[in-house]
Amino acid sequence: MATVKEREIVRGYGSKDRPVIGELWKRDSVGVNTAMEANGDYQPNNRFVDYKRYYDPEFFAQELKHIWSKQWLFVCREEDIPEVGDRVPLQIGTNSYFVVRSEPDAFKAFYNSCLHRGTMLCAKKENAETIRCPYHAWEWNVDGRLKRIPSHWDFPDITRLNGSLPEVRLERWGGFIFINADKDAPPLMEALGPMPEHFREFAPEKRYTKARFRKLIHANWKATQEAFQESYHVYATHPEGVPFSGDSQSQYDIFKTSLGAVGREAVPSAVPSMHADSSANSHSAAMASAYVQQAWHYPDATLPEIDPAGDARAQLGEWLRQAYEKAYGRATQQSDGVMIDSTLYFLYPHFTLWLSESVPFVYQFLPHESDPNYCYFDVRLLMPYAEGQPRPPAAEPIIIGEHDSIVEKAPAYSFLAMIFDQDMSNLPLVQAGLKAADPAAPYSRLGSYQEGIIQAWNEMFDRDVNG
């Protein structure tokens, strides 16, 4: 198979009137921030990916053993379980864990299995003063210490000294709770790479889950995640975004970490795609502002009058900063890029956080319990809240079935629910087509730059599964 040499890779395609996002960032009216200045340190060369990994049960079994049991996994937000005794499960294929708030500002994670006969201890989000098995009422305190065994006389070898629930490592960052079943794995902060610094001003710890849905998808979790790891699909899948979203001018970075990598996809807004016709230049900023307003969170803000002779992105960024201050009672000096662009950070293997005030999403990609041809796509809207007010309660997830529309089931996502439905329409076709490929060449032919994060993630899957 042919390879692409480093010197042959074209890192985005723009023009003088429609620059790549790096050039737009250099002109930012607020100034270049730390994230904008950072560039990835790794370029993969893995364009030909075997399709078997997307549906083969054996590959799925190896993923559970070598990836999902050894990486930092996003479980929930702190505001999901606000009271002592609150707990929530995480199901990863046949692996199962649960996280409980054990003290006002402390959390514990455990294997989701009773020490007696293996009964699952937490099957859904719930609250209780203790952790109690529903089968025989073995009981533990919320910190995992054994409290009571009915007929304890029949189990003399199990005591409070050796009967605690086995813990799973738990670490926190930015209001997010992660677990790792590997006791020897590097700490979470190492796995996060540049993310804590890049998100410092965005402050995810000062936000809350305003809306959330979880959808069952007839596609493998890797294929589903890959649908969001490139903007190359915008031209065909989201044509209404082409006049104001610079898909071909996007930037892709991969930052290597001790456990894997952080990938970044940055897509500029208020600049036409190179696929758009010439008339798009004079309308791109106005269309982008209408899109932002229609999407959701500044419905009462008056659309700005964009001066075509000025810096349209700066005007749109300032309008959004003013709307932000009015909505939340505090000013923000986030850059134009953070206010209007779509910048996604992917943490290997399954977590995505957007550095964007216009599209402040959190993605979680989870394998199905038993079938590699299905997965769950969990999406949160992570919003700020008013200065001086308590954190609002987290929205409960809306469960969306395989054949249900996000537009119909999750109206809080407004215009962007339609975008999600467009993405979802492709995925069952992808899953079916992977198995229908020519047996003599059952592999992808990935772009050398725009699909670089997909290349890198599959390199790491191979590294972990094959040892």
C-alpha positions in Angstrom: 0.0 0.0 0.0 1.3 3.5 -0.9 2.1 5.9 1.9 2.0 9.7 2.0 5.2 11.4 2.9 5.2 14.2 5.4 6.3 16.8 2.9 3.3 15.9 0.6 0.6 16.6 3.2 -1.4 19.7 2.5 -2.7 21.1 5.8 -6.0 22.6 4.8 -7.1 24.3 1.6 -8.0 28.0 1.6 -7.6 31.2 -0.3 -7.0 34.9 0.4 -10.7 35.6 0.9 -11.4 32.3 2.7 -8.3 31.6 4.8 -7.5 28.5 6.8 -8.4 28.8 10.4 -4.8 29.3 11.6 -4.7 32.6 9.6 -8.1 33.7 11.0 -6.9 33.0 14.5 -3.8 35.2 14.0 -6.2 38.1 13.2 -8.4 37.6 16.3 -9.7 40.9 17.6 -9.2 39.8 21.3 -5.8 38.2 20.7 -4.3 34.8 20.1 -4.8 32.5 23.2 -2.8 29.5 24.3 -5.0 27.0 22.4 -4.6 28.9 19.2 -0.8 29.0 19.5 -0.5 25.2 20.1 0.2 22.8 17.3 0.0 19.1 17.4 3.2 17.0 17.7 2.3 13.9 15.8 1.3 13.1 12.2 0.0 9.6 11.6 0.4 7.6 8.4 -2.3 5.0 8.6 -4.7 5.5 5.7 -5.8 1.9 5.1 -7.9 0.7 8.0 -9.3 -2.9 8.0 -13.1 -2.8 8.1 -13.3 -6.0 10.2 -12.6 -4.0 13.4 -16.0 -2.3 13.1 -18.1 -5.5 13.4 -15.9 -8.5 14.4 -16.9 -9.9 17.9 -13.3 -11.0 18.6 -12.0 -7.4 18.0 -14.7 -6.1 20.3 -13.7 -8.6 23.0 -10.1 -7.5 22.7 -11.2 -3.8 23.0 -12.9 -4.6 26.3 -9.8 -6.2 27.6 -7.1 -3.9 26.3 -8.7 -0.5 25.8 -11.8 -0.1 27.9 -10.1 -1.7 30.9 -6.9 0.4 30.7 -7.9 3.9 29.7 -9.5 6.9 31.5 -13.2 6.7 30.8 -15.7 9.5 31.2 -18.5 8.4 33.4 -20.5 11.5 34.4 -20.5 15.1 35.6 -20.3 16.0 39.3 -23.7 17.8 39.0 -25.3 14.5 37.8 -25.0 13.1 41.3 -25.3 16.2 43.6 -26.2 14.5 46.9 -24.3 12.1 49.1 -25.6 8.6 48.2 -26.3 9.5 44.6 -24.8 6.9 42.2 -24.8 6.2 38.5 -23.6 3.1 36.5 -21.3 2.9 33.5 -21.8 -0.1 31.2 -19.0 -0.8 28.8 -19.9 -3.9 26.9 -20.0 -6.6 29.5 -17.8 -4.5 31.9 -19.8 -2.5 34.5 -18.9 0.0 37.1 -20.7 2.6 39.2 -19.7 6.0 40.7 -21.2 7.2 44.0 -20.9 10.5 45.8 -19.5 9.3 49.1 -19.1 12.7 50.8 -20.2 16.3 49.9 -17.0 16.7 47.8 -15.8 13.1 47.4 -16.6 10.3 45.0 -15.9 6.6 44.8 -16.0 4.1 41.9 -16.6 0.4 42.3 -17.0 -2.7 40.2 -20.7 -3.2 39.7 -20.8 -6.7 41.2 -21.9 -7.9 44.6 -19.2 -9.9 46.5 -21.7 -12.5 47.4 -22.9 -13.9 44.0 -22.2 -11.2 41.6 -25.5 -9.4 41.4 -25.3 -5.9 39.8 -25.4 -3.3 42.6 -26.4 -0.2 40.6 -28.6 -0.8 37.5 -29.7 2.8 37.1 -29.2 6.3 38.5 -30.5 6.3 42.1 -29.9 7.5 45.7 -29.7 5.6 48.9 -28.0 5.9 52.3 -26.1 2.6 51.7 -25.2 0.3 48.8 -27.5 -2.7 49.2 -27.7 -5.8 47.0 -31.3 -6.4 45.9 -30.8 -10.2 46.0 -29.7 -11.0 49.5 -29.4 -7.6 51.1 -25.6 -7.5 51.6 -24.9 -3.9 52.5 -22.1 -1.4 52.3 -21.6 2.2 53.3 -21.4 4.7 50.4 -17.6 4.7 50.8 -17.6 1.0 50.1 -16.9 -0.3 53.7 -18.9 -3.4 54.6 -21.9 -2.6 56.8 -24.0 -5.7 57.1 -24.4 -9.3 55.9 -27.7 -11.0 56.9 -27.0 -14.3 58.6 -23.4 -13.2 59.0 -22.8 -16.3 61.1 -22.7 -18.3 57.9 -19.9 -16.2 56.4 -17.3 -16.0 59.2 -14.5 -15.5 56.7 -15.9 -12.1 55.5 -15.3 -9.2 57.9 -15.2 -5.5 57.9 -11.4 -5.8 57.4 -11.7 -7.7 54.1 -15.3 -7.2 52.9 -15.1 -3.7 51.3 -16.2 -3.3 47.7 -13.2 -3.4 45.3 -12.5 0.1 44.1 -11.8 1.4 40.6 -9.5 4.5 40.2 -11.4 7.7 40.0 -10.0 11.2 39.2 -11.7 14.5 38.3 -11.1 17.4 36.1 -13.3 20.4 35.1 -16.4 18.9 36.8 -16.0 15.6 34.8 -15.6 12.3 36.6 -13.3 9.7 35.0 -12.5 6.1 36.0 -9.7 3.7 35.1 -9.7 0.0 36.0 -5.9 -0.2 35.5 -4.2 0.5 38.8 -0.9 1.2 37.1 -2.1 3.7 34.4 -0.6 7.2 34.4 -2.8 9.8 36.1 -5.7 11.5 34.4 -3.9 14.8 34.1 -1.2 13.2 32.0 -3.8 11.6 29.7 -5.5 15.0 29.2 -2.4 16.5 27.6 -3.0 20.1 26.7 -6.7 20.2 27.6 -6.5 21.7 31.1 -4.5 24.6 29.8 -6.5 25.1 26.7 -9.8 25.1 28.6 -8.6 27.2 31.5 -10.7 30.3 30.6 -13.6 28.2 29.3 -13.8 26.8 32.8 -15.9 23.6 32.4 -16.1 23.2 36.2 -18.3 26.4 36.3 -20.9 25.0 33.9 -23.8 22.6 34.0 -25.6 20.1 31.8 -28.5 22.1 30.4 -29.7 19.4 28.0 -28.7 15.8 27.3 -29.7 12.9 25.1 -28.5 9.4 24.6 -29.2 7.7 21.3 -28.9 4.1 20.2 -27.2 3.9 16.8 -27.0 1.0 14.4 -23.3 1.5 13.9 -20.1 0.6 15.7 -18.9 3.1 18.3 -15.6 3.8 16.4 -17.5 4.5 13.1 -19.8 6.8 15.0 -17.0 8.7 16.6 -15.2 9.0 13.3 -18.3 10.8 11.9 -17.3 13.7 14.2 -13.5 13.5 13.8 -13.5 15.3 10.4 -15.4 18.1 8.8 -14.8 16.6 5.3 -18.4 15.3 5.4 -20.0 18.8 5.8 -20.2 19.4 2.0 -22.4 16.4 1.4 -24.1 15.8 4.7 -24.7 19.4 5.9 -24.9 21.5 2.7 -26.7 24.4 4.5 -23.5 25.0 6.5 -21.2 25.3 3.4 -21.8 29.1 2.9 -20.6 30.0 6.4 -18.5 27.1 7.7 -15.0 26.6 6.3 -14.8 22.8 6.3 -11.8 22.7 3.9 -10.0 25.4 5.9 -10.2 23.4 9.1 -7.1 22.5 11.2 -6.3 19.1 12.7 -3.8 18.5 15.5 -2.8 15.4 17.4 -1.1 15.8 20.7 0.6 12.6 22.0 0.2 11.7 25.7 1.5 9.0 28.0 -1.7 6.9 27.4 -2.6 7.8 23.8 -3.4 11.2 22.4 -5.7 14.2 22.3 -6.9 15.1 18.9 -8.2 18.6 17.9 -10.5 19.5 15.0 -11.0 23.2 14.5 -13.6 24.4 12.0 -13.9 28.1 11.2 -17.3 29.9 11.2 -18.3 33.1 9.5 -16.1 32.2 6.5 -17.4 30.3 3.5 -16.2 26.9 2.6 -14.0 26.6 -0.5 -16.9 24.5 -1.8 -19.3 27.5 -1.7 -19.9 29.7 -4.7 -18.6 33.3 -4.9 -21.8 34.9 -3.5 -21.2 33.3 -0.1 -18.5 35.8 0.9 -20.9 38.7 1.4 -23.4 36.7 3.4 -21.3 34.3 5.5 -21.1 36.3 8.7 -24.8 37.2 8.7 -25.7 33.5 8.1 -23.4 32.4 10.9 -24.9 34.9 13.3 -28.4 33.7 12.4 -27.3 30.1 12.9 -25.9 30.9 16.3 -29.1 32.6 17.4 -31.3 29.9 15.9 -29.3 27.2 17.6 -30.3 28.1 21.1 -28.9 30.2 23.8 -29.3 33.8 22.9 -32.9 33.8 21.6 -33.6 37.4 22.8 -30.4 39.0 21.3 -30.9 41.2 18.3 -28.9 40.1 15.3 -26.0 42.5 14.6 -25.7 44.6 11.5 -22.5 43.2 10.0 -20.4 45.8 8.2 -19.0 44.0 5.1 -16.1 46.4 5.0 -15.0 45.5 8.5 -13.8 42.3 10.2 -17.0 40.2 10.2 -15.7 37.6 12.6 -14.7 40.3 15.1 -18.1 41.9 14.9 -19.8 38.6 15.4 -17.5 37.7 18.3 -18.2 41.0 20.0 -21.9 40.6 19.6 -21.7 37.2 21.2 -19.6 38.5 24.1 -22.2 41.2 24.8 -25.0 38.6 24.6 -23.0 36.4 27.0 -22.5 39.2 29.6 -26.2 40.1 29.4 -27.3 36.4 29.9 -24.8 35.5 32.7 -24.1 38.7 34.5 -20.4 38.6 33.9 -18.1 39.7 31.1 -16.0 37.3 29.0 -12.8 38.1 27.0 -12.8 34.8 25.1 -11.4 35.1 21.7 -13.6 35.4 18.5 -12.5 31.9 17.7 -13.8 30.5 21.0 -17.0 32.4 20.6 -17.9 31.4 17.1 -15.8 28.5 15.8 -16.3 24.8 16.2 -13.3 23.3 18.0 -13.5 19.8 19.2 -11.0 18.0 21.5 -11.0 14.2 21.4 -9.6 12.4 24.3 -8.7 8.8 23.5 -10.6 6.6 23.4 -14.2 8.0 23.6 -14.6 11.5 25.1 -15.1 14.8 23.2 -15.3 18.3 24.6 -15.9 21.4 22.4 -14.0 24.6 23.1 -16.8 26.8 21.8 -19.4 29.1 23.3 -21.7 28.7 20.3 -21.6 24.9 20.4 -20.6 23.9 23.9 -21.1 20.1 23.5 -19.8 17.1 25.3 -19.8 13.8 23.5 -19.5 10.3 24.9 -19.2 7.3 22.5 -20.1 4.0 24.2 -20.1 0.4 22.8 -23.2 -1.7 23.0 -23.5 -4.2 25.8 -23.1 -7.2 23.4 -23.3 -6.2 19.7 -20.4 -4.4 18.0 -22.8 -3.3 15.3 -24.5 -0.9 17.7 -23.4 1.8 20.1 -24.7 4.7 22.2 -24.1 8.4 21.4 -24.4 10.6 24.5 -24.5 14.4 24.0 -24.6 17.1 26.6 -25.1 20.8 26.2 -22.6 22.3 28.8 -23.7 25.8 29.6 -22.5 28.6 31.9 -25.0 29.9 34.5 -25.7 33.3 36.0 -23.1 35.0 38.2 -23.8 34.4 41.9 -26.4 31.8 41.4 -26.2 28.1 42.5 -25.4 25.6 39.8 -28.7 24.5 38.2 -29.6 20.8 38.3 -28.3 18.6 35.5 -30.8 17.7 32.9 -31.7 14.0 32.8 -30.8 12.2 29.5 -33.5 11.9 26.9 -33.4 8.3 25.7 -33.7 8.1 21.9 -34.3 4.9 20.1 -32.6 3.6 17.0 -35.3 4.8 14.6 -36.3 8.0 16.5 -35.5 11.5 15.4 -33.4 13.8 17.6 -35.4 16.8 16.3 -38.6 15.2 17.7 -37.2 13.8 20.9 -34.7 16.6 21.9 -36.2 20.0 21.0 -33.7 21.8 23.3 -31.1 21.3 20.6 -33.2 23.3 18.2 -31.5 23.7 14.8 -28.6 21.5 15.7 -30.9 18.6 16.3 -31.4 18.6 12.5 -27.7 18.5 12.0 -27.4 15.5 14.3 -30.2 13.7 12.5 -28.3 14.3 9.2 -25.2 12.6 10.8 -27.3 9.7 12.2 -28.8 9.0 8.7 -25.3 8.1 7.4 -24.3 5.7 10.1 -26.4 2.6 9.5 -25.3 2.9 5.8 -21.7 3.0 6.9 -22.1 -0.1 9.1 -23.8 -2.0 6.4 -21.3 -0.9 3.7 -18.3 -1.9 5.8 -19.4 -5.6 5.6 -20.3 -5.3 1.9 -16.8 -4.3 0.7 -14.8 -6.1 -1.9 -13.2 -9.0 0.0 -9.9 -8.4 -1.8 -9.6 -4.9 -0.4 -11.8 -4.5 2.7 -10.2 -1.3 4.0 -10.6 2.5 4.1 -8.7 5.0 2.0 -8.4 7.9 4.4 -7.4 11.4 3.6 -3.9 12.2 4.6 -4.8 15.4 6.6 -8.5 15.8 7.1 -8.9 12.3 8.4 -5.7 12.3 10.4 -7.5 11.9 13.8 -9.2 8.8 12.5 -5.8 7.5 11.4 -4.3 8.2 14.8 -7.1 6.6 16.7 -6.9 3.4 14.7 -3.2 3.3 15.2 -3.9 3.3 19.0 -6.6 0.7 18.7 -4.1 -1.5 16.9 -1.4 -0.7 19.5 -3.6 -1.6 22.4 -5.5 -4.6 21.0 -2.4 -6.2 19.5 -0.1 -5.4 22.4 
